[in-house]
């Protein structure tokens, strides 16, 4: 544990808080209404929802695989090195390559 610091004692005997400097709220509201401000928050635009601009995706299924972190890292490192757009693309390449390397599996339909 760290050693306590040698600090001088803090003496607040002479301290007195100052009164808050408040301007007249009525005058501020009057000036705001004259300048056209109607709300403190201002105009709030409609929230943007990008989902309405997306094209429908043919991807309707999800494949979850439990694996060790180093295998996951290896998968994504390979995807990055091959410059593939998605994990799905890398998985399809891997499946195609595996099927081609196995003569008994040549009857399995590709993509």
Backbone bond lengths (Angstrom), bond angles and torsions (degrees), N, CA, C in turn:
res aa  C-N    CA-C-N  psi(-1)  N-CA   C-N-CA  omega(-1)  CA-C   N-CA-C  phi
1 X - - - 1.444 - - 1.527 108.10 -
2 X 1.303 117.62 146.00 1.457 122.30 -177.78 1.528 110.41 -70.38
3 X 1.306 114.29 149.26 1.463 120.54 177.33 1.521 109.42 -71.16
4 X 1.327 118.59 145.29 1.468 120.11 177.40 1.524 109.98 -65.35
5 X 1.300 115.79 143.79 1.461 120.43 -178.92 1.524 109.23 -79.91
6 X 1.299 115.50 147.38 1.470 121.36 176.54 1.521 107.96 -88.88
7 X 1.302 115.66 98.01 1.455 121.68 179.88 1.517 108.96 -116.81
8 X 1.328 116.43 146.62 1.463 117.75 175.71 1.530 109.82 -69.26
9 X 1.296 116.27 152.04 1.457 120.85 179.75 1.527 109.48 -64.08
10 X 1.288 116.79 141.23 1.457 122.75 -179.35 1.527 108.21 -89.69
11 X 1.330 115.38 119.03 1.458 121.02 -177.91 1.528 108.71 -107.23
12 X 1.308 116.95 112.47 1.458 122.07 -179.74 1.524 112.29 -109.91
13 X 1.319 117.34 22.79 1.461 120.18 -178.06 1.522 112.52 -63.81
14 X 1.329 118.05 -35.62 1.461 121.32 -176.60 1.525 112.77 -90.96
15 X 1.308 118.51 2.09 1.461 122.00 -175.56 1.520 110.41 -79.99
16 X 1.333 115.04 131.23 1.456 121.27 173.37 1.518 107.37 -136.66
17 X 1.326 117.58 124.54 1.470 119.12 -179.21 1.519 111.14 -66.70
18 X 1.320 115.27 146.23 1.464 120.48 178.01 1.521 109.11 -84.28
19 X 1.300 115.74 151.34 1.465 120.64 176.99 1.527 108.53 -70.88
20 X 1.327 116.01 146.60 1.454 120.88 179.83 1.517 109.61 -66.65
21 X 1.317 116.11 139.03 1.459 121.50 179.15 1.520 107.88 -91.60
22 X 1.324 116.72 93.20 1.459 121.75 -177.32 1.530 108.58 -102.41
23 X 1.322 114.39 132.54 1.465 117.94 174.87 1.518 107.90 -87.16
24 X 1.287 116.19 166.25 1.454 121.17 -179.85 1.522 109.28 -67.13
25 X 1.341 117.64 115.45 1.459 122.45 -177.85 1.521 110.85 -64.03
26 X 1.286 117.59 -35.41 1.470 120.96 179.88 1.518 111.09 -63.35
27 X 1.330 117.13 -41.84 1.459 120.39 179.55 1.526 110.51 -66.69
28 X 1.337 116.68 -37.18 1.460 120.41 178.98 1.525 110.27 -66.19
29 X 1.339 117.43 -42.09 1.463 120.38 178.36 1.534 111.61 -64.95
30 X 1.323 115.94 -39.04 1.464 120.37 178.88 1.526 110.36 -63.47
31 X 1.324 117.26 -45.16 1.470 121.06 179.85 1.528 110.16 -64.87
32 X 1.316 117.02 -39.08 1.467 120.74 179.99 1.516 110.83 -64.98
33 X 1.330 117.71 -43.28 1.464 119.58 -179.47 1.523 111.00 -67.96
34 X 1.327 118.19 -33.43 1.465 121.33 177.30 1.524 111.16 -67.14
35 X 1.318 116.61 -31.47 1.460 120.85 -179.50 1.529 112.78 -89.33
36 X 1.326 116.96 -3.02 1.459 119.85 174.94 1.518 115.25 95.31
37 X 1.313 118.61 7.23 1.459 120.57 177.03 1.529 108.34 -78.77
38 X 1.329 115.72 124.22 1.461 119.12 -176.98 1.517 112.66 -108.63
39 X 1.301 118.60 -19.98 1.461 120.99 -178.66 1.528 109.20 -144.78
40 X 1.273 115.85 150.83 1.454 120.67 -179.31 1.533 110.95 -66.04
41 X 1.347 116.59 -37.06 1.459 121.07 -177.11 1.524 112.09 -81.33
42 X 1.305 118.00 -18.04 1.450 120.21 -177.44 1.513 110.91 81.20
43 X 1.310 116.26 -173.37 1.466 121.27 -178.79 1.518 109.05 -75.47
44 X 1.313 115.61 125.80 1.454 121.37 178.38 1.523 109.08 -99.43
45 X 1.341 118.11 116.50 1.460 118.71 178.46 1.525 110.60 -70.63
46 X 1.305 115.27 160.42 1.460 120.35 177.18 1.524 108.47 -63.08
47 X 1.322 118.27 140.50 1.464 119.69 179.03 1.522 110.51 -64.55
48 X 1.328 115.60 139.29 1.461 121.48 -179.15 1.518 109.22 -82.72
49 X 1.304 115.42 130.84 1.452 121.07 177.21 1.519 107.21 -124.37
50 X 1.322 116.94 103.25 1.457 121.97 -176.27 1.508 114.19 -70.82
51 X 1.327 117.64 -12.18 1.456 119.78 -178.46 1.528 112.28 -61.79
52 X 1.322 117.71 -30.42 1.457 119.48 -177.72 1.527 111.29 -71.14
53 X 1.342 118.99 -17.26 1.450 122.09 -179.82 1.531 113.10 -95.70
54 X 1.313 117.04 -5.69 1.456 120.23 -179.09 1.523 111.34 -78.81
55 X 1.327 114.33 147.38 1.457 119.33 173.02 1.523 108.22 -79.73
56 X 1.310 117.62 150.56 1.467 118.92 176.14 1.531 109.42 -63.16
57 X 1.296 116.72 139.54 1.458 121.78 -178.69 1.522 110.21 -99.27
58 X 1.345 116.61 141.47 1.464 118.38 175.21 1.526 111.87 -74.83
59 X 1.318 116.75 -6.78 1.468 120.86 -178.60 1.525 108.80 -81.87
60 X 1.306 115.48 102.39 1.460 119.97 -178.73 1.521 112.39 -116.76
61 X 1.328 117.45 -2.31 1.460 121.08 179.50 1.516 109.14 -118.87
62 X 1.306 115.64 156.74 1.451 120.67 -179.66 1.518 108.65 -128.26
63 X 1.335 116.08 139.35 1.454 122.08 179.93 1.519 108.16 -117.44
64 X 1.311 117.15 111.32 1.464 121.86 178.30 1.521 108.48 -105.10
65 X 1.316 115.65 128.43 1.460 121.00 -178.50 1.523 108.08 -126.61
66 X 1.320 116.70 126.07 1.463 120.61 175.10 1.525 107.80 -83.94
67 X 1.314 116.21 127.13 1.460 121.12 -178.15 1.519 109.94 -149.82
68 X 1.305 115.22 170.10 1.461 120.11 177.70 1.535 109.57 -76.60
69 X 1.320 117.83 152.25 1.470 120.26 -178.53 1.522 113.44 -57.28
70 X 1.326 118.00 -36.04 1.471 119.11 -177.98 1.531 111.67 -68.73
71 X 1.339 117.62 -30.19 1.466 120.46 176.63 1.528 109.70 -71.42
72 X 1.305 116.62 -41.26 1.465 120.99 177.18 1.528 110.17 -60.81
73 X 1.340 116.43 -45.15 1.464 120.55 178.98 1.526 110.96 -62.53
74 X 1.324 116.37 -40.68 1.467 121.35 179.16 1.526 110.48 -63.09
75 X 1.330 117.73 -42.00 1.469 122.61 178.50 1.526 110.55 -59.61
76 X 1.336 116.60 -51.42 1.466 119.51 -176.36 1.518 112.27 -72.22
77 X 1.318 117.78 -29.46 1.463 120.26 174.76 1.529 109.64 -64.27
78 X 1.338 117.25 -43.10 1.462 121.61 177.44 1.530 110.51 -64.00
79 X 1.317 117.26 -41.59 1.465 120.47 177.55 1.524 110.73 -60.03
80 X 1.317 116.68 -40.82 1.462 120.87 179.20 1.527 110.70 -66.88
81 X 1.340 116.96 -43.87 1.467 120.77 -178.70 1.526 111.71 -65.85
82 X 1.332 117.46 -34.30 1.464 121.06 178.65 1.522 112.39 -85.08
83 X 1.326 116.73 -5.28 1.464 123.73 179.09 1.528 111.30 56.24
84 X 1.325 115.92 47.55 1.462 120.22 176.97 1.526 109.14 -88.15
85 X 1.326 115.47 153.41 1.455 120.31 -174.91 1.518 113.27 -78.31
86 X 1.339 117.34 -25.60 1.456 118.83 -176.46 1.519 110.02 -153.85
87 X 1.317 115.71 166.02 1.452 121.14 175.27 1.516 110.95 -64.51
88 X 1.329 116.86 -31.36 1.462 121.10 178.18 1.524 110.39 -62.08
89 X 1.312 117.02 -42.98 1.469 120.68 -179.58 1.525 111.21 -63.52
90 X 1.330 116.31 -42.72 1.461 119.21 178.03 1.528 110.62 -64.71
91 X 1.314 117.75 -42.39 1.457 120.79 179.06 1.533 110.85 -61.62
92 X 1.329 118.33 -41.49 1.461 120.99 178.13 1.527 110.61 -63.00
93 X 1.326 117.44 -42.19 1.464 120.39 177.76 1.518 110.98 -62.39
94 X 1.319 116.16 -42.22 1.458 120.01 -179.55 1.530 110.75 -64.92
95 X 1.331 117.39 -43.21 1.466 120.72 179.09 1.526 111.17 -63.95
96 X 1.342 117.00 -44.45 1.463 120.13 178.33 1.521 111.43 -60.50
97 X 1.321 116.36 -43.72 1.462 120.80 179.61 1.525 110.80 -63.94
98 X 1.309 117.33 -42.09 1.459 120.54 179.76 1.526 111.39 -64.48
99 X 1.321 116.93 -43.73 1.461 120.79 -179.62 1.525 111.05 -63.89
100 X 1.331 117.10 -39.71 1.467 120.36 178.17 1.524 111.79 -65.37
101 X 1.323 116.98 -31.01 1.463 119.88 -178.02 1.527 112.95 -80.96
102 X 1.306 117.89 -11.06 1.467 122.57 -178.63 1.529 109.55 -112.69
103 X 1.338 117.93 104.49 1.473 119.56 -178.30 1.529 113.21 -57.91
104 X 1.305 118.22 -33.44 1.469 120.50 -178.33 1.527 111.72 -69.84
105 X 1.313 117.36 -18.40 1.468 120.66 -177.45 1.522 113.20 -100.86
106 X 1.313 117.90 7.78 1.454 119.89 -177.14 1.518 113.01 -64.90
107 X 1.305 117.84 -11.85 1.465 120.39 178.44 1.521 112.25 -85.93
108 X 1.337 116.79 -10.57 1.467 120.19 179.33 1.523 108.89 -70.66
109 X 1.306 115.14 131.71 1.470 121.04 -177.04 1.529 110.76 -67.63
110 X 1.334 115.23 133.50 1.456 120.82 174.61 1.505 108.39 -86.86
111 X 1.283 115.08 158.76 1.467 124.69 177.16 1.477 111.81 -1.87
